[in-house]
């Protein structure tokens, strides 16, 4: 029997609204329908689909609300961008509406998870009927520019958001990828409001200065939903990756890091012309092992694939055709001496621990 998987980062709504992707289909059917269109040139061939979730025993996905600032637009087809806070707010509400439509119209395939009880019920259903079970969606807001002010956080919580990452590029809250900077006054206020509501803080994309401040002051749960260790990416100068200092801080806060199986995040300097063959699944295992060796255990790392998040199968390691192929990592970890319990923790249980820590008991 395959291991249960939790994936801590997928930009499903961005794909649904920008590209019209339908994740109730299989990845194979989506690829077939997109042949002859421009979509594969925009975002590669999809790695995701409901049948693939089922084959891979993917139980839960952290599903993002994500829009980019207009300065980072990918082209006229990229509808999920914003020039103002009001536009960001509108984009994020529309994406959240899209998740609610997806689950309302396909309750047999997807379900938004608000509470521990809903999570427990989902797991019980999987045990009873593993071959046809809804995928649980935990809503993660990536880039908090959609939040007008901290008073608005209650509305986002009520509608299902449970995790917030303040940055993507730099935001009014803090520095981000390629745009360094500390927490701002608005950033401190955002974190205070998040803590009062019980949100998980996702430090992915935050600049290291802001991360270190957050590790010091944020009293709630802290994760890196999708980020790899900088130490294994020799020569990189990007602030997108986690320094040893940040990893140490996350471990001290009992956080979890979601490893990203994206070739550019696995082999420094990789480009598509290098081909997939030069990046094997062993590179993913190395990232997982690095966190485990740093921690001294296997309790602080999981998957945060970012599949379909700006890349498709063409930029994933050889051996991965869809998300179901994450199962191939289990024997590679076993070969390195990881126990069955360790591997179960890496595949899902570490994220379950985080969710049990942060989700409310019964009331959304």
C-alpha positions as CSV (number, residue, x, y, z in Angstrom):
1,X,0.0,0.0,0.0
2,X,1.3,3.5,-0.9
3,X,2.2,6.0,1.8
4,X,-0.2,8.9,2.5
5,X,1.1,12.2,1.2
6,X,0.5,15.8,2.2
7,X,1.7,18.4,-0.1
8,X,2.2,21.8,1.5
9,X,2.1,24.1,-1.6
10,X,0.1,24.1,-4.8
11,X,-1.1,27.1,-6.7
12,X,-4.4,25.5,-7.8
13,X,-6.6,28.6,-7.9
14,X,-4.0,30.6,-9.9
15,X,-4.0,27.8,-12.5
16,X,-7.8,27.5,-12.5
17,X,-8.3,31.2,-13.1
18,X,-5.3,32.0,-15.3
19,X,-5.2,28.9,-17.5
20,X,-8.7,27.4,-17.0
21,X,-7.2,24.1,-15.7
22,X,-9.7,21.7,-14.2
23,X,-8.2,19.6,-11.4
24,X,-11.1,17.2,-11.4
25,X,-9.4,15.8,-14.5
26,X,-6.3,13.6,-14.7
27,X,-3.0,15.3,-15.6
28,X,-3.0,13.2,-18.8
29,X,-6.4,14.5,-19.9
30,X,-5.4,18.1,-19.1
31,X,-2.2,17.7,-21.1
32,X,-4.2,16.3,-24.0
33,X,-6.7,19.2,-23.9
34,X,-3.9,21.7,-23.8
35,X,-2.0,20.3,-26.8
36,X,-1.9,22.9,-29.6
37,X,-2.5,25.8,-27.1
38,X,-0.1,28.3,-25.6
39,X,-0.6,27.0,-22.1
40,X,2.3,24.5,-21.9
41,X,4.6,27.4,-23.0
42,X,3.2,29.5,-20.1
43,X,3.4,27.0,-17.3
44,X,4.6,23.6,-18.7
45,X,2.6,20.4,-18.8
46,X,0.6,19.9,-15.6
47,X,1.8,17.5,-12.9
48,X,-1.6,17.5,-11.1
49,X,-5.0,16.0,-11.4
50,X,-7.5,14.2,-9.2
51,X,-6.7,10.7,-10.5
52,X,-3.1,11.4,-9.9
53,X,-3.8,12.5,-6.3
54,X,-5.6,9.2,-5.9
55,X,-2.8,7.1,-7.4
56,X,-0.3,8.9,-5.3
57,X,-2.4,8.7,-2.1
58,X,-2.3,12.5,-1.7
59,X,-4.7,13.2,1.2
60,X,-4.2,16.9,1.7
61,X,-2.9,19.8,-0.3
62,X,-2.1,23.3,1.0
63,X,-3.9,25.2,-1.7
64,X,-2.8,28.8,-2.2
65,X,-4.3,32.2,-2.8
66,X,-1.7,33.8,-5.0
67,X,-1.4,36.9,-7.2
68,X,1.7,38.6,-8.3
69,X,2.4,42.4,-8.3
70,X,1.9,43.9,-11.8
71,X,5.6,44.5,-12.0
72,X,6.1,40.7,-12.1
73,X,3.4,40.0,-14.7
74,X,4.2,37.1,-17.0
75,X,2.2,38.5,-19.9
76,X,-1.2,39.5,-21.0
77,X,-2.5,36.0,-20.3
78,X,-1.5,36.3,-16.6
79,X,-4.8,37.6,-15.2
80,X,-3.8,37.0,-11.6
81,X,-1.8,40.2,-11.0
82,X,-2.5,43.4,-9.1
83,X,-1.5,47.1,-9.1
84,X,-3.2,48.1,-5.9
85,X,-4.2,46.6,-2.6
86,X,-7.8,46.7,-3.7
87,X,-6.9,44.7,-6.8
88,X,-5.0,42.2,-4.7
89,X,-7.9,41.8,-2.3
90,X,-10.3,41.2,-5.3
91,X,-7.9,38.6,-6.8
92,X,-7.7,36.7,-3.6
93,X,-11.4,36.7,-2.9
94,X,-12.0,35.5,-6.4
95,X,-9.5,32.6,-5.9
96,X,-11.1,31.7,-2.6
97,X,-14.5,31.7,-4.3
98,X,-13.0,29.3,-6.9
99,X,-12.0,26.9,-4.2
100,X,-15.5,27.0,-2.7
101,X,-17.0,26.4,-6.1
102,X,-14.6,23.5,-6.7
103,X,-15.6,21.8,-3.4
104,X,-19.3,22.6,-3.6
105,X,-19.6,21.2,-7.2
106,X,-17.3,18.2,-6.6
107,X,-17.7,17.1,-2.9
108,X,-16.6,13.6,-3.8
109,X,-13.2,15.0,-5.1
110,X,-12.3,18.0,-3.0
111,X,-13.1,19.4,0.5
112,X,-11.9,22.5,2.3
113,X,-10.6,21.6,5.7
114,X,-11.4,24.1,8.5
115,X,-11.1,22.1,11.7
116,X,-9.3,19.1,13.3
117,X,-12.6,17.2,13.2
118,X,-12.9,17.7,9.5
119,X,-9.3,16.5,9.1
120,X,-9.9,13.5,11.3
121,X,-13.1,12.6,9.4
122,X,-11.1,12.9,6.1
123,X,-8.5,10.5,7.3
124,X,-11.1,8.1,8.6
125,X,-12.8,8.1,5.2
126,X,-9.4,7.4,3.5
127,X,-8.9,4.4,5.7
128,X,-12.4,3.1,4.9
129,X,-12.3,3.8,1.1
130,X,-8.8,4.7,0.0
131,X,-9.5,4.5,-3.7
132,X,-12.1,7.2,-3.9
133,X,-11.6,9.9,-1.3
134,X,-11.8,13.7,-1.5
135,X,-8.5,15.6,-1.4
136,X,-8.5,17.9,1.6
137,X,-7.6,21.6,0.9
138,X,-5.9,23.7,3.5
139,X,-6.1,27.3,2.3
140,X,-2.7,29.2,2.3
141,X,-2.5,32.9,1.4
142,X,0.8,33.4,-0.3
143,X,1.7,37.1,-0.4
144,X,-0.5,39.0,2.1
145,X,-1.1,42.0,0.0
146,X,-4.7,40.9,-0.3
147,X,-5.3,41.8,3.3
148,X,-6.3,45.5,3.7
149,X,-5.6,45.6,7.4
150,X,-5.3,43.2,10.4
151,X,-9.0,43.8,11.3
152,X,-9.8,41.9,8.0
153,X,-8.1,38.7,9.1
154,X,-11.2,37.5,10.9
155,X,-13.0,37.4,7.6
156,X,-10.3,35.5,5.8
157,X,-10.2,33.0,8.8
158,X,-14.0,32.6,8.7
159,X,-13.8,31.8,4.9
160,X,-11.2,29.1,5.5
161,X,-7.7,30.6,5.3
162,X,-5.4,29.0,7.9
163,X,-1.9,29.8,6.8
164,X,-0.4,33.2,5.6
165,X,2.9,34.0,4.0
166,X,3.5,37.8,4.2
167,X,5.8,37.9,1.1
168,X,6.4,36.8,-2.4
169,X,8.4,39.7,-3.8
170,X,8.8,42.5,-1.4
171,X,5.5,43.6,0.1
172,X,4.3,46.5,2.3
173,X,4.9,44.0,5.2
174,X,8.5,42.9,4.6
175,X,11.2,42.1,2.1
176,X,10.7,39.1,-0.2
177,X,12.3,37.1,-3.0
178,X,14.8,39.4,-4.9
179,X,13.7,42.4,-2.9
180,X,15.3,42.3,0.6
181,X,14.0,44.1,3.6
182,X,13.0,43.7,7.3
183,X,9.5,43.6,8.7
184,X,7.8,47.0,8.4
185,X,5.5,48.6,10.9
186,X,2.6,47.1,8.9
187,X,4.4,43.8,9.0
188,X,4.6,43.7,12.7
189,X,0.9,44.6,12.9
190,X,0.0,41.9,10.5
191,X,1.9,39.3,12.5
192,X,0.2,40.5,15.7
193,X,-3.2,40.1,14.1
194,X,-2.3,36.7,12.7
195,X,-1.2,35.4,16.1
196,X,-4.4,36.6,17.8
197,X,-6.4,34.6,15.3
198,X,-4.2,31.5,15.3
199,X,-2.8,31.6,11.7
200,X,0.2,29.6,10.8
201,X,3.1,31.9,9.6
202,X,4.7,30.7,6.3
203,X,8.2,32.2,6.0
204,X,8.7,31.0,2.4
205,X,9.7,33.9,0.2
206,X,10.3,36.3,3.1
207,X,13.8,37.9,3.2
208,X,16.1,36.5,5.9
209,X,16.0,39.7,7.9
210,X,12.2,39.6,8.2
211,X,12.3,35.8,8.9
212,X,14.7,36.2,11.8
213,X,12.6,39.0,13.3
214,X,9.5,36.8,12.9
215,X,11.2,33.8,14.6
216,X,11.9,36.0,17.5
217,X,8.4,37.6,17.9
218,X,5.8,35.3,16.4
219,X,4.2,33.2,19.1
220,X,2.3,30.9,16.9
221,X,3.2,28.0,14.5
222,X,5.9,28.8,11.9
223,X,6.6,26.8,8.7
224,X,8.3,27.1,5.4
225,X,5.7,25.5,3.1
226,X,8.0,25.4,0.0
227,X,11.7,26.2,0.4
228,X,15.0,24.4,-0.1
229,X,18.3,24.6,1.8
230,X,20.7,27.1,0.4
231,X,23.7,25.1,1.5
232,X,23.1,22.5,-1.3
233,X,22.8,25.2,-4.0
234,X,26.4,26.2,-4.3
235,X,27.0,29.7,-5.6
236,X,23.5,30.9,-5.3
237,X,23.0,34.4,-4.1
238,X,19.2,34.3,-4.1
239,X,17.4,35.0,-0.8
240,X,14.7,32.5,-1.9
241,X,16.5,29.7,-0.2
242,X,16.9,28.9,3.5
243,X,20.2,29.6,5.2
244,X,21.5,27.3,8.0
245,X,20.7,30.1,10.3
246,X,17.0,30.2,9.3
247,X,16.8,26.4,9.3
248,X,18.1,26.4,12.8
249,X,15.6,28.9,13.9
250,X,12.7,27.0,12.3
251,X,13.9,23.8,14.2
252,X,14.0,25.7,17.4
253,X,10.4,26.7,16.8
254,X,9.4,23.1,16.0
255,X,8.6,24.1,12.4
256,X,8.5,22.0,9.2
257,X,10.2,22.7,5.8
258,X,8.5,21.6,2.6
259,X,11.1,20.5,0.1
260,X,10.5,21.7,-3.5
261,X,11.1,19.1,-6.4
262,X,11.9,21.9,-8.9
263,X,15.1,21.5,-10.9
264,X,16.2,25.1,-10.4
265,X,15.8,24.6,-6.6
266,X,17.8,21.3,-6.7
267,X,20.8,22.0,-9.0
268,X,22.3,25.5,-8.9
269,X,22.4,27.0,-12.4
270,X,20.1,24.5,-14.0
271,X,18.2,25.5,-17.1
272,X,15.8,23.6,-19.3
273,X,18.4,23.2,-22.0
274,X,20.4,21.1,-19.5
275,X,17.6,18.5,-19.7
276,X,15.8,16.6,-16.9
277,X,18.2,13.6,-16.9
278,X,20.8,15.5,-14.9
279,X,18.5,16.0,-12.0
280,X,17.3,12.8,-10.4
281,X,15.1,12.1,-7.4
282,X,18.3,11.7,-5.4
283,X,18.5,15.5,-5.4
284,X,15.2,15.7,-3.7
285,X,16.3,13.0,-1.2
286,X,19.5,15.1,-0.5
287,X,17.4,18.1,0.4
288,X,15.2,16.0,2.7
289,X,18.3,14.4,4.2
290,X,20.0,17.8,4.8
291,X,17.1,19.0,7.0
292,X,17.0,15.7,8.8
293,X,20.7,15.6,9.5
294,X,20.5,19.2,10.7
295,X,17.6,18.4,13.0
296,X,18.9,15.0,14.2
297,X,15.6,13.4,13.3
298,X,13.0,13.2,10.6
299,X,10.3,15.3,12.2
300,X,10.9,18.6,10.5
301,X,10.6,18.1,6.8
302,X,8.0,17.2,4.3
303,X,6.9,17.9,0.7
304,X,6.0,21.4,-0.6
305,X,6.1,20.7,-4.3
306,X,4.9,24.0,-5.8
307,X,3.8,21.8,-8.7
308,X,2.2,23.8,-11.5
309,X,3.5,26.9,-9.7
310,X,5.3,28.4,-12.7
311,X,6.7,25.1,-13.9
312,X,5.5,21.8,-15.2
313,X,6.9,18.3,-15.8
314,X,9.6,19.7,-18.1
315,X,11.3,21.3,-15.1
316,X,10.7,18.5,-12.5
317,X,13.3,15.9,-11.7
318,X,13.6,12.8,-14.0
319,X,11.4,10.1,-12.6
320,X,8.5,12.5,-11.9
321,X,5.6,12.6,-14.4
322,X,2.9,13.5,-12.0
323,X,2.5,14.0,-8.3
324,X,1.9,10.3,-7.9
325,X,5.6,9.7,-8.6
326,X,6.5,11.2,-5.2
327,X,6.0,7.6,-4.0
328,X,9.3,6.7,-5.7
329,X,11.1,8.7,-3.0
330,X,10.2,6.2,-0.2
331,X,12.5,3.4,-1.3
332,X,15.3,6.0,-1.9
333,X,14.9,7.1,1.7
334,X,14.8,3.5,2.9
335,X,18.1,2.9,1.1
336,X,19.7,5.7,3.1
337,X,18.6,4.1,6.4
338,X,15.4,5.9,7.1
339,X,12.9,3.8,9.0
340,X,9.3,3.2,8.0
341,X,8.2,5.6,10.7
342,X,10.6,8.2,9.5
343,X,9.3,7.9,6.0
344,X,5.7,8.2,7.1
345,X,6.6,11.3,9.0
346,X,8.3,12.9,5.9
347,X,5.5,11.9,3.6
348,X,2.6,13.2,5.7
349,X,2.8,12.9,9.5
350,X,5.0,16.0,10.1
351,X,2.4,18.1,8.3
352,X,-0.4,16.4,10.3
353,X,1.4,17.4,13.5
354,X,1.4,21.0,12.3
355,X,-2.3,20.9,11.4
356,X,-3.2,19.3,14.7
357,X,-1.4,22.1,16.4
358,X,-3.1,25.0,14.5
359,X,-6.5,23.9,13.4
360,X,-9.5,24.7,15.7
361,X,-11.3,21.8,17.1
362,X,-14.8,22.0,15.7
363,X,-15.9,25.5,14.8
364,X,-14.7,27.1,11.6
